[in-house]
Structure formats: structure tokens, C-alpha cells
């Protein structure tokens, strides 16, 4: 027993070095991208914003079918018609992911009408852009139901069949605010932090599940209607991401089976600084960068 324990102890650092070197090599020589031609993709919040760009990107990469979920039929219908014009089969279902019964009901309808979902993209989210004391209680609950609990319901609805098929991928469009919160968006930051913990736990839980994987994307501020009015102090140094860029990098991460993706790469520096700097220094960084007051001009989606 002691020799087995010592062997494992000696092997562990070797495994760590191997995995780090392997990751470094993959940065220089990316692995072969996964073929998506047999995949059925469901995108929540797929009618507009990043969700619409995700649908376009999956269509460009030749997926078999795309299913869009959202709460606004007009947007869903427009995106569905656009994807069909690209030559990809596309369907939409009106569904509020914050409503558990509605998620399970529509998941059943998707399976009966379209077939099994093999890639689930949890993209739907809301932000109210207010401080705690200025926030309406119902609005706070809504953001937690859609941004966090909605992922519980959608994943529980589709993951069991993925495990049976030994083919599936759960994707979460999160935010860097899950790792570094800002004032004025307390509902969003809290829900995204919870969502990140959910995905981190899920990713580890799928290690022994062949063929089923997970990807969490944590982008910086993205120029969509949802965060309209948000202002960064140095936009030339930290420009907002384009939604099409986030969509492209997300689909690539799925094809490369990448567990976590920070966008842009400079966000890795933020994570490191937060781990080593004292709180007072972090507060000065927030003030200097303008993230301390960036939500003061927030308008949101009209």
C-alpha cells in the first residue's frame, strides 16, 4: 500500500508537467476541430444578441439542426428565417428558461418534433443594472431564475439523453463579471458567479462520462443591446468585444473541447491580479479603469 501511495505521489508532478506542456503546444498547434455535421444545437436566448450570432456561427460550420429558445417571438422568427436562408434546418420555441415547468414541457416538444439535442448552449440572460437598494425584489428574482436556475432546468432536461447517447456538450455563455464583480449590476454579477460555480461543478462531474463535455465562456464587455450605455474609461485600450467574435470563439472552443475560455486573453491577467493583490489595490484598479462607475450611464435593452 505504501509503495502504491509513493508511486502516485511521484507520478502526480510528472502528470502536471505533461498537461501544462500539452496545453502550451495546443496554443501553438491547435488540435483538429470537431466535425459538427451530425449535431443538433439548441441556443437559449437565440433570437438576438450573442444568441443570434451563435446560431449564425453554428450554421456556418455545418451543424445538422439549430433550435432557438427565447421569450420574444418576433426576434426568434427573424433569426430562424435567416438561418434557414443559410441552408440549415432551424426551429424556434417560445420558452422562458426561468420557468421550470415551461422548460421541461418545451424540452419534450423539441425531442418529439426535432430530435435529440447534442449541444446545449445556455446563453439566455438578463441584467437590470441597479444597486441592491435600488433594485426591485421581483427583478432580482427574475435575474437569478433566468441567469442561474434556468441552466439547472435546461441541463436536467437534456443531459440525461446525452449521457445515454455518449454524445453531448453543455455550453455556458457566462461573463468575466462572474470572477470580478462591479457596482451597479449586483443581480447580474451574483447570478453569473453562481452560474460559473454550477458549470465548474458540472465540468468536473462529467470527467467520467465518455462523449459528454462542457465549455464555459467568460467574455469581457460585449457590444450588445443588453449592456447599452455601459462606459469603460479607456475604450481604446479595452474595447468592447464584438458579438460575432464571441460567437466564433465559443464555437471553436466547443470544437476543441475547451473547458474554460476567457475573452480576451488579457482577462487572465485580471484573474491573476485578483489572486495576489490586496483588496485596497484592487479597489484602486477598479477606480482607475472606470469599472467602478461604468454602470452609471447604463440604459440596457430598450
Residue pairs with C-beta under 8 A, 6 or more apart in sequence:
26 256
30 256
31 256
33 252
33 255
33 256
34 254
34 255
34 256
34 257
36 58
36 61
36 62
36 63
36 64
36 119
36 251
36 254
36 255
37 62
37 63
37 64
38 64
38 118
39 63
39 64
39 118
39 119
40 63
40 64
40 65
40 66
40 67
40 114
40 115
40 116
40 117
40 118
40 119
41 55
41 58
41 63
41 65
41 66
41 67
41 117
41 118
41 119
41 120
41 121
42 66
42 67
42 68
42 69
42 110
42 117
42 119
42 120
42 121
42 154
42 158
43 51
43 54
43 55
43 58
43 66
43 67
43 68
43 69
43 121
43 123
44 51
44 69
44 70
44 95
44 97
44 121
44 122
44 123
44 124
44 150
44 154
45 51
45 69
45 70
45 97
45 123
45 124
45 125
46 52
46 54
46 55
46 66
46 67
46 68
46 69
46 70
46 76
46 79
46 92
46 121
46 123
47 68
47 70
47 72
47 74
47 75
47 76
47 78
47 79
47 92
48 70
48 72
48 75
48 79
48 225
49 224
49 225
49 226
49 243
50 123
50 173
50 222
50 224
50 243
50 246
50 247
51 68
51 70
51 79
51 121
51 123
51 124
52 75
52 79
52 82
52 243
53 243
53 244
53 246
53 247
54 121
54 123
54 173
54 247
54 250
54 251
55 66
55 68
55 79
55 83
55 90
56 82
56 83
56 86
56 244
56 247
57 244
57 247
57 248
57 250
57 251
58 66
58 88
58 119
58 251
59 66
59 83
59 86
59 87
59 88
59 90
60 86
61 251
61 255
62 88
63 88
63 119
64 88
64 89
65 88
65 89
65 90
65 91
65 114
65 115
66 83
66 88
66 89
66 90
66 91
67 90
67 91
67 92
67 93
67 110
67 114
67 117
68 76
68 79
68 80
68 83
68 90
68 91
68 92
68 93
69 76
69 92
69 93
69 94
69 95
69 97
69 106
69 124
70 76
70 92
70 94
70 95
70 124
71 94
71 95
71 96
73 92
73 94
76 92
76 94
77 92
79 90
79 92
80 90
80 91
80 92
83 90
84 90
91 110
91 113
91 114
93 106
93 109
93 110
94 106
95 102
95 103
95 106
96 102
96 146
97 103
97 122
97 124
97 146
97 150
97 151
97 153
97 154
98 142
98 145
98 146
98 149
98 150
99 145
100 149
100 153
103 150
103 153
103 154
103 157
104 153
104 157
107 154
107 157
107 158
110 117
111 117
111 161
116 161
116 162
116 165
117 158
117 161
117 162
117 168
118 162
118 165
118 167
118 168
118 169
119 168
119 169
119 171
119 254
120 154
120 155
120 158
120 159
120 168
120 169
120 170
120 171
121 171
121 173
121 250
122 150
122 151
122 154
122 155
122 170
122 171
122 172
122 173
122 195
123 171
123 173
124 146
124 147
124 150
125 146
125 147
125 173
125 188
125 191
125 192
125 226
126 142
126 143
126 146
126 147
126 188
126 226
127 143
127 185
127 187
127 188
127 226
127 227
127 300
128 135
128 136
128 139
128 140
128 142
128 143
128 185
128 187
128 188
128 300
129 184
129 185
129 188
129 230
129 295
129 298
129 300
130 139
130 184
130 185
130 186
130 187
131 183
131 184
131 186
132 186
135 186
135 187
139 187
140 187
143 187
143 188
143 191
144 187
144 190
144 191
144 194
146 191
147 188
147 191
147 192
147 194
147 195
148 191
148 194
148 195
148 198
151 172
151 195
151 198
151 199
152 198
155 170
155 202
158 168
159 168
159 170
159 212
161 168
162 168
162 169
162 170
162 211
162 212
163 209
163 212
165 211
166 209
166 210
166 211
166 212
167 211
167 212
168 211
168 212
168 213
169 212
169 213
169 214
169 215
169 254
170 199
170 202
170 206
170 212
170 213
170 214
170 215
171 214
171 215
171 216
171 217
171 250
171 254
172 195
172 196
172 198
172 199
172 214
172 215
172 216
172 217
173 217
173 219
173 246
173 250
174 192
174 195
174 196
174 199
174 216
174 217
174 218
174 219
175 188
175 192
175 218
175 219
176 218
176 219
176 220
176 262
176 263
176 267
176 270
177 185
177 188
177 189
177 192
178 189
178 192
178 193
178 195
178 196
178 218
179 193
179 196
179 218
179 267
179 270
179 271
179 274
180 270
180 271
180 274
180 291
181 189
181 190
181 193
182 189
182 286
182 291
182 292
182 294
182 295
183 292
183 293
183 295
184 294
184 295
184 296
184 298
185 295
185 298
196 216
196 218
199 214
199 216
200 216
202 214
203 213
203 214
203 216
203 259
203 260
206 212
206 213
206 214
213 257
213 259
214 259
215 250
215 253
215 254
215 257
215 258
215 259
215 260
215 261
216 259
216 260
216 261
217 246
217 249
217 250
217 253
217 261
217 263
218 260
218 261
218 262
218 263
218 267
219 241
219 246
219 262
219 263
220 238
220 240
220 241
220 263
220 264
220 267
221 227
221 230
221 232
221 238
221 240
221 241
221 294
222 240
222 241
222 242
222 243
222 246
223 240
223 241
223 242
223 243
224 243
225 300
225 301
225 302
226 300
226 301
227 298
227 300
228 298
228 299
228 300
228 301
228 302
229 297
229 298
229 299
229 300
230 294
230 295
230 297
230 298
231 290
231 294
231 296
231 297
232 238
232 240
232 289
232 290
232 291
232 294
233 288
233 289
233 290
233 291
233 294
234 289
234 290
238 289
241 263
241 264
245 263
246 263
249 261
249 263
250 261
252 258
253 261
262 268
262 271
273 282
273 285
274 282
277 285
283 292
286 292
